[in-house]
Amino acid sequence: MPTSSTQSQNEPTTTDDAAQHAQKMARIKAARDRMMATKEGEKGLVIVHTGAGKGKSSSGFGMILRCIAHEMPCAVVQFIKGGWDTGERRLIETHFGGLCQFYAMGEGFTWETQDKARDIAAARRGWEKAKELIRNPEIRMVLLDEINIALRYDYLPIEDVLAFLREEKPPLTHVVLTGRNAKPELIELADLVTEMTLLKHPFRAGIKAQPGVEF
């Protein structure tokens, strides 16, 4: 005998159920329409993706691909993963170089280089290139991939980054900053902040980074 819950799942929707659902959705739509009617402004956003969970850079590159699809000029500056042959870098440079400038300025994770002075110099070259790109009003979005790591280790002065974003970023330019351990001051300045929470990761089960998932 099927259980009562199974029976209820398989029962066809009645006329009363359909009417109640339609009324509920109509109320939700009316509330959403009222809310959306108050949202008219546009501005260039400062967007931060941080947290210990996976997906910070992936989300940033998703936004870059949206810009490309809308034929909006954009740019990427990578602060850490410069030595990696990543799928996103290969795709953008091979197929979308006319719309998206790509600069891999880092030399790998700091524990790989083991040279603080070199890491600082690479981060500061990346920041100079980032400022040049952000100042260009024709570029609608600039992704600063893993800049939060450079800020965490004080390779870049957080005060300089905050002052530039406040004072020099063009009004309609979006800037996306990724990497774990975002500075509290940056979170305070940002318009949109998302924290990726780690629940499970295959690396802890002995699975190495794999193409198409991590890079």
C-alpha positions as CSV (number, residue, x, y, z in Angstrom):
1,M,0.0,0.0,0.0
2,P,1.4,3.4,-0.8
3,T,1.7,5.8,2.1
4,S,-0.6,8.8,2.5
5,S,2.3,11.2,1.6
6,T,2.9,9.3,-1.6
7,Q,-0.8,9.4,-2.4
8,S,-0.9,13.2,-1.8
9,Q,2.1,13.7,-4.0
10,N,0.4,11.8,-6.8
11,E,-3.0,13.3,-6.5
12,P,-4.0,15.7,-9.4
13,T,-4.3,19.4,-8.5
14,T,-7.9,20.3,-7.8
15,T,-9.6,23.4,-9.0
16,D,-9.5,24.9,-5.5
17,D,-5.8,24.2,-5.2
18,A,-5.1,25.9,-8.6
19,A,-7.2,28.9,-7.7
20,Q,-5.4,29.3,-4.3
21,H,-2.0,29.0,-6.0
22,A,-3.0,31.6,-8.7
23,Q,-4.2,34.0,-6.0
24,K,-1.0,33.5,-4.0
25,M,1.2,34.1,-7.0
26,A,-0.8,37.2,-8.0
27,R,-0.2,38.7,-4.5
28,I,3.6,37.9,-4.8
29,K,3.7,39.5,-8.2
30,A,1.9,42.6,-7.1
31,A,4.4,43.0,-4.2
32,R,7.3,42.5,-6.5
33,D,6.0,44.9,-9.0
34,R,5.6,47.6,-6.3
35,M,9.1,47.0,-5.1
36,M,10.6,47.0,-8.6
37,A,8.8,50.3,-9.4
38,T,11.0,52.0,-6.8
39,K,14.3,50.8,-8.3
40,E,15.3,53.1,-11.1
41,G,18.9,54.1,-10.5
42,E,22.0,52.7,-12.0
43,K,25.5,52.9,-10.7
44,G,28.8,51.2,-11.0
45,L,29.0,48.7,-8.2
46,V,31.9,47.6,-6.0
47,I,31.3,43.9,-5.7
48,V,33.2,41.6,-3.2
49,H,33.2,37.8,-3.4
50,T,34.9,36.4,-0.3
51,G,34.8,33.5,2.2
52,A,36.4,30.1,2.6
53,G,34.0,28.3,0.1
54,K,34.7,27.6,-3.5
55,G,33.2,29.8,-6.3
56,K,34.6,33.3,-5.7
57,S,36.6,33.6,-8.9
58,S,34.0,31.5,-10.8
59,S,31.3,33.9,-9.9
60,G,33.5,36.8,-11.0
61,F,34.2,35.2,-14.3
62,G,30.5,34.5,-14.7
63,M,29.9,38.3,-14.6
64,I,32.7,38.8,-17.1
65,L,31.0,36.4,-19.5
66,R,27.7,38.3,-19.1
67,C,29.5,41.5,-20.0
68,I,30.9,39.8,-23.1
69,A,27.5,38.5,-24.1
70,H,26.1,42.1,-23.8
71,E,29.1,43.3,-25.8
72,M,30.3,45.4,-22.9
73,P,34.0,46.0,-22.8
74,C,35.6,44.5,-19.7
75,A,38.9,43.4,-18.2
76,V,40.5,41.0,-15.8
77,V,43.6,41.4,-13.7
78,Q,44.7,38.2,-11.9
79,F,46.8,38.9,-8.8
80,I,47.8,35.4,-7.8
81,K,47.1,32.7,-10.4
82,G,49.4,34.2,-13.1
83,G,51.2,31.0,-13.8
84,W,48.1,28.8,-14.2
85,D,46.7,27.8,-17.6
86,T,43.1,28.3,-16.6
87,G,40.1,27.5,-18.8
88,E,38.7,31.0,-18.3
89,R,41.9,32.7,-19.4
90,R,42.2,30.4,-22.5
91,L,38.6,31.0,-23.5
92,I,38.8,34.8,-23.1
93,E,42.1,35.3,-24.8
94,T,41.3,32.9,-27.7
95,H,37.8,34.0,-28.5
96,F,36.9,37.3,-26.8
97,G,40.2,39.3,-26.7
98,G,38.5,42.2,-28.5
99,L,36.0,42.7,-25.7
100,C,37.9,41.6,-22.6
101,Q,41.5,42.5,-21.8
102,F,43.2,39.8,-19.7
103,Y,46.3,40.4,-17.5
104,A,47.8,37.7,-15.4
105,M,50.1,39.7,-13.1
106,G,50.7,37.2,-10.3
107,E,53.4,34.6,-10.1
108,G,51.5,31.9,-8.2
109,F,50.5,31.5,-4.5
110,T,52.8,33.1,-2.0
111,W,53.9,29.7,-0.6
112,E,55.1,28.8,-4.0
113,T,57.2,31.9,-4.7
114,Q,58.6,32.1,-1.1
115,D,59.8,35.6,-2.0
116,K,57.9,38.4,-0.3
117,A,59.6,41.2,-2.1
118,R,58.8,39.6,-5.5
119,D,55.2,39.0,-4.5
120,I,54.8,42.6,-3.4
121,A,56.3,43.9,-6.6
122,A,53.9,41.7,-8.7
123,A,50.9,42.8,-6.7
124,R,51.8,46.4,-7.1
125,R,52.3,46.0,-10.9
126,G,48.8,44.4,-10.9
127,W,47.3,47.3,-9.0
128,E,48.8,49.9,-11.4
129,K,47.3,48.0,-14.3
130,A,44.0,47.7,-12.5
131,K,43.9,51.5,-11.9
132,E,44.6,52.1,-15.6
133,L,41.8,49.8,-16.7
134,I,39.3,51.2,-14.1
135,R,40.0,54.8,-15.1
136,N,39.0,54.0,-18.7
137,P,35.3,54.9,-18.8
138,E,34.8,52.6,-21.9
139,I,35.5,49.5,-19.8
140,R,32.3,48.6,-18.0
141,M,33.6,46.0,-15.6
142,V,37.0,45.1,-14.2
143,L,37.5,41.8,-12.3
144,L,40.4,42.0,-9.8
145,D,40.8,38.2,-9.2
146,E,42.3,37.2,-5.8
147,I,43.2,40.8,-4.9
148,N,41.9,40.1,-1.4
149,I,44.8,37.7,-0.9
150,A,47.3,40.5,-1.8
151,L,45.4,42.8,0.6
152,R,45.4,40.2,3.3
153,Y,49.2,39.9,3.3
154,D,49.6,43.7,3.0
155,Y,51.2,43.5,-0.4
156,L,49.0,46.5,-1.3
157,P,48.0,49.3,1.1
158,I,44.2,48.9,1.8
159,E,44.0,52.7,2.2
160,D,45.2,53.2,-1.3
161,V,42.7,50.7,-2.8
162,L,39.8,52.2,-0.8
163,A,40.7,55.8,-1.7
164,F,40.9,54.9,-5.4
165,L,37.6,53.2,-5.5
166,R,35.9,56.1,-3.7
167,E,37.5,58.9,-5.6
168,E,38.6,57.7,-9.1
169,K,36.3,54.9,-10.2
170,P,34.0,56.2,-13.0
171,P,30.4,56.3,-11.8
172,L,29.1,53.5,-14.1
173,T,32.1,51.1,-13.9
174,H,31.7,47.9,-11.9
175,V,34.7,46.5,-10.0
176,V,34.7,42.9,-8.7
177,L,37.2,41.9,-6.1
178,T,37.6,38.3,-5.2
179,G,39.5,36.2,-2.7
180,R,39.0,35.0,0.9
181,N,39.6,37.1,4.0
182,A,38.3,40.4,2.5
183,K,39.3,43.3,4.7
184,P,36.5,44.7,6.8
185,E,37.1,48.2,5.4
186,L,36.5,46.8,1.9
187,I,33.4,45.1,2.9
188,E,32.1,48.3,4.4
189,L,32.8,50.2,1.2
190,A,31.3,47.6,-1.2
191,D,27.8,47.8,-2.6
192,L,27.4,44.0,-2.9
193,V,29.2,41.4,-0.8
194,T,28.8,37.6,-1.0
195,E,30.5,35.2,1.4
196,M,31.0,31.7,0.0
197,T,30.6,29.2,2.9
198,L,32.6,25.9,2.8
199,L,30.4,22.9,3.7
200,K,32.3,20.2,1.8
201,H,35.3,20.1,-0.5
202,P,36.7,17.1,-2.4
203,F,40.3,18.3,-1.6
204,R,39.8,17.1,2.0
205,A,38.9,13.7,0.6
206,G,42.2,13.5,-1.3
207,I,40.9,14.7,-4.7
208,K,43.2,17.1,-6.5
209,A,42.2,20.2,-8.4
210,Q,40.6,19.3,-11.7
211,P,40.1,21.1,-15.0
212,G,36.6,22.4,-15.5
213,V,36.0,22.5,-11.8
214,E,38.9,24.4,-10.2
215,F,40.6,25.9,-13.3
